[in-house]
Amino acid sequence: MRLSCLQENLQHGLSVVGRAVATRTTLPITQHVLMTIDNSRLKLSATNLEIAISTWVGAEVQEEGAVTVPARLLSDFVSSLPKETISIESLSGDRGVELKCARVEATINGADSNEFPPIPPVDEGIATQVEAQTLRDAIRQVVFAVAAEDSRPVLTGVNVDMRDDTLTLAAADGFRLAVHTTKLLNPVEEPLNFIVPGRTLQEVERLIEAQQGPIDLVVTPQRSQVLFRMKDIEIVSQLIQGVFPNYNQLIPESHDTRVIVSLQDLQRATRTASIFAKDGSGIIRLQIAPSEGGGTGKLVISSRAEEVGENTADLEAEIDGVEGKIAFNSRYLGDALGVMGKEQVALEMTTSSSPGVIRPVGSEGYIHVIMPMFVQW
């Protein structure tokens, strides 16, 4: 293999695939990046056996070939080079590369490209498209709610449901539930339900940021893998096998009290209350007080820790219904408010022991359910 490409292009390509490089593994080859020539461009691929990322870099190719080299070493070296043209040539036997840039040269030993785990092609299956920013917003509003512990593997992923032209993403960890519904560009031929690992969607969200236009989404006929295809980037991921809980049963069908409040004010009050909540089991209390004569009511946000102190903030709010009290974990409440994206949010509740529902006002596509904390009032 012999080629030349710009330093900034190669550095960007390595940063794209770098997140799929295995960190702790018993298979050392998964800590390598595979370099091949595809349609007169340099193709970079990395995999940790759960997720594989490939990207294409513009290059002037003199000779085709394939080689794998340690990803971390190659990335660190390329990032240290000046922004000039890099010449790359594989060593004898394709077991490493020689790089030259300006007055800098290096040799990096690698391995036979045939040892690199094959990345399965996802060319057939159920396919559709979704707008890049639409998918990014959907992922951002749900992926943080996946479970961190793998005692129930299905909860470490995001449930994806596609029916006709509707895409629904849902994540839950046993204490909260996030559901986002949006539209597909192309209706699917048949209803489809599968679970994507949360880590995969975090990478998809990261890489979508600079994308424009539609994202291709393909699921294999065996429902074992999913492909996200962007411009010059492909992400292939294993799917989580299992049945996701029926989350619709967790969403309250009615409420006794609905509060509409400024998102910015509620976020500020929540951040302040979290300071004291750290030493108070992370508990934030919300007290809803409708106005006796009608008009603007009051939402009181408070937290306290016996040995530290307490904090209280009063917020003006539109209140429909009876007075109420409910307590949430400060981190869960802060996480939910952080992805709302609207000027106002609505809090709906029934009793202090029933789940609370938070929605952005003016958007029907997102709902967040948080289980309450039981406290002494």
N, C-alpha and C positions, 0 to 999 in steps of 0.2 A: 504494500500500500504506500502510495506517495501522493501528497497533496499539499496545498497551502490555503490558509484562510486567515481572516482578521482575528486578532487577539480578543477584541471585545465580543465578537460573535461566538467564538469558542468558549469564552468565559461564561457568557449567558447560557449557552447550551448545557454546559456542565452544571450550572446552578439549577437548571430546570430538572435534570435527571438526578441530581445529587440527593434529593430527599427520598428516593427509592432505593438508595444504596443501603445494604444491611449494615447495622452497627455491631450488634452482637450475634454471631452466627457460628455454627460448626461447619459451614460450607464457605471457605475463604473466597471462592470465586465470586460470590454475591457481593463482595466488597470491591469488585472491579466494575469498570464501565466498558461496555462493548462498543468498539468503533468499527463501522462498516461503511461501504460506499453504496448508496441507493439513489438511482436516477441522477447521477453526477453530483450528488450532494453527500456531505458527511452525515451519517446517522449515528447518534449517540443513544445507547440504551442502558438502563440499570434496572435491577429487580431485587427484591428481598423475598421472593417466592409468594408473597401475598399481593403485591402491587408491582407493576412494571410501567416505567415511563420511558418513552422514546421521543426524541426531537431531531429535527433536521437542520443542519447548518450549511449555509452557502459556502462552497469551496471550489477551488480550481484543482481538478483531479487529473493527475498524470498517470496513476496506476491504481487499479482497484485492489481490494484485499480486505482483511478483517483481523482485528487484534483486540485483546483485552488488557487493560492496565489498571493498577490500583487507583480508584476514583479520587480518594482524598489527596493523594500525592500529586496526581495530575492537576486537579483543581487548584491546589495551593500553588503549584509551580506556574500555571498559566496566569493566575491572578497577579502574580508578582512581575509579570513581563510588561514591557511598554506596549502602548497601543499601536502596534505595527503588525506586519504580516508574519505569521508563524508557518514555518515549513515542517511538515510531519512526514516521517518515513519509517516504515516498519523495519525492525531488525531481522536478521536472518532467521528464517523459520517462523516468522510472525509471532515471536514471543516477547514483544516489547516494541517501543518506539524511540526514535531519535527526533528531538525537537530543536529547531533553530529559530531565533527571533532577534533581530538586530545583531548584537555582539554576544548574545547569550546562547549557550548550547546545553542540552541535557539528554541523558539516556535513561529511560524508565523501563525496567524489566516488567514483563507481563506474563501471560499464560496463553495457551492455545485457545483460540476463539471457539473451538468445538467443545470445550469444557464449560462454556457459559450456558446457564440454564435456558432452554428454548422458550421464547415468549410466544404463547399460542396466538395465532391469528384469530381475530373475531370479525369474520367477513360475512357470516350468515347468522340469521336470527331475526328477532323482532327489532325493528329500527324506527327511530323517530328523530325529531329535532326540537331544540328549545333555544330561545334567545340566550346569549351568553350572560347578560346582566340579570335576566330573569332567573336563570339557574343559580347564579351567584347569590342573589338576594335570598332565594329559597334555602340554599345550603346554610347561609350565614344565620338565618333565623331558627334553624333546628339543630345543627350539628353539635352545638355546645351542650345540648341536653342528653347526649348519649352517656351511657354508664361507663365509668372509669374502670370498674372491676369486671373481670370476665367470668364471674360465677354464673351469670346467665348470658352466654355469648350473643344471643339475639339482641340484647339491649345495648351492646357495644356498637351496634350499627344503626343506620337510618332506614326505616321502612319506606320503600318507594312503591307507589301505587299509580299505575297508568291505565286510565279507562277513557276511551274515545279521545277527546282532545284535552283531557284534564290530567294534570300531574300533581300528586299529593305526596309530600315528604313528612314523615313523623319520626320523632325520637323521644325516648322516655328512659329514665333511670330509676323509676320506682318512687321518686319524690316529686317529679315534675314531668310535664308533657308539652312538647312543642309540635304544632301542626301547621304546615304551610301548603296552601293550594294555589296553583297557577295554571296557565294554559300551555299546551304543546303547540308547536307550529304545524305538525302533521299528526292527525289522529292515528292511534295504533290499531292494528287489525284485530286484536283480541285483548281483553283485559289482562294485565300483567302485574304481578306483585313479587317483589324480591327485596333482600336486605343487603345494603352496601356498607362495608366497614366504615366507621366514622373517620378513621385516619385517611381512607381513600378520598372521602369527600372534602376533608380539610385541604388535601393537596389539589383537588379539582378547583376549589374556591380560590386558592392561592394563584393558580395558573390562569384562571379565567380573568383575573383582574385586568390584564392588558389585552384581552380578546375583544373583538367586535364581531357581530354577525351571529349566525346560528352555531350551536354545538351538536354534533352527531352523537346519538346515544344508541348503542346496540347491545342487546342481551342475547347470549347464545341460546340455541334451542333447548339445551339441557339445563338452563337456568343456573349455570355454574360460574359464569364470568360476565362482566359488563365492560364495555368499551366507551370511553369518552374521547371523541376526536375533535380537536381544535385545529387552528391553523398552525401547521408545523409541529404539533404536539399530539401524542396519543397516550392515553392512560388505560391500561388493562388491569382489572382487579378481580380477585376471587370474590365470590359472593358468600355471605354467611347462610348456612343451611339451618332451617328451623322455622318455627311459626311465630310471628310477632304478635304480642298481645292485642286483643280487640280494644284499641285505644278509644274508640267512639263511646264505649261504656263509661269511660272516665271523665268525659266532658259533661258537666251539669247541663240539663235541659232547661232549667229555669233559675231564677234568682229572686231574692227578696229585696236586695239593695244594689243599686248601680251608681257608681261614682265616676264622673268625668273630671279629670284634673290635668293641668299642664305637665307634659312629660319632663320638661326641663326642671320645673320646680320639684317634682317628685323624685327625679334622679338626684338632685342636689340634697334634698332632705334624707334620702336613703343613704347616700355616701356619708353624710355627717353622722347619721344614726349608726352606721356600720362601725365607726370608730369606737363607740362604746359597746356595741354588740360583740366585738371581738372577745371581751372578757365577760360576756353574758350569754354564753352558749350560742352566739350568732343570731339572737332573737331580735326581730324588729316588730313592734306592735303598731297596728293601724286601727284607729278609732274613728268611726264615721258618725258625724252629728249633723242631721238635717236641720235647716233653719225652721224655727217654729212658725214664723209668719210667711214662709215661702221664700223663694229667691235663693241666694248663694248660701250653701252650707259650709261645713268645715271638715277637713280630713286632718287628723292629728297623727303625726309620725313620732314614735318615741322608742327609746332603748335605754337599758340601764344595766349596770354591773354593780353588785353590792359593794365591792371594795374600791371601785373606781369613781363612779358617779353616774349621772343620767343625762339624757338629752331629749328635748321635745321641740317639734316644729309644727306650726299650724299652717295649713294650705287651704286657700279658697277652692271650692269644688262645687260642681253641679251634682246634686244628689237626688236620685229618684228612688223612693222606698223608705224603709225604716232604718233606724240607727243600728249600727253593728260594730262588732269587734273581731279582729282576726290578726294572727301573728304569723310571720313568715321567716324563713331562714334568710339572713341578709344577703348572702351570696346568690341564692336562687332569685331573689327579687331583683338584685342589681343586674344579674345576667339577662333576665327577661326584659328589663327596661332598656338595656343597652342595644337591643336589636329592633326596637319598635319602629323607628324611622318616621314617626309622625309627630305633630306638635302636641297632640292630646292623646291620652290613653284612658280606657275605661276599665275600672275594676268592678267585677261582679261577684257577689257572695250571697250565701244563704245563712249559714250559722258559722260560729267560730271553729267548729270541728269539721266543716265541709270544705272541699277544695275551693280555692279562689281562682277566678278566671281574669286574665288580663288581655285586652285587645287594643290595637291601635285604632283610634277613632277615624272613620273615613275609609277603612280598608277591611273588607270581609275575608281576605285571603289568609289571615294569620290569627291563631289563637294559642294562648299559653296558659296551662293549668298548673298551679302549684299547690301541693298538699300543705295544710296549715301545721303550725307547731302548737302544742298544747301548753298553755302557760297559766299562771295564777294572775288573774286580773285584779 
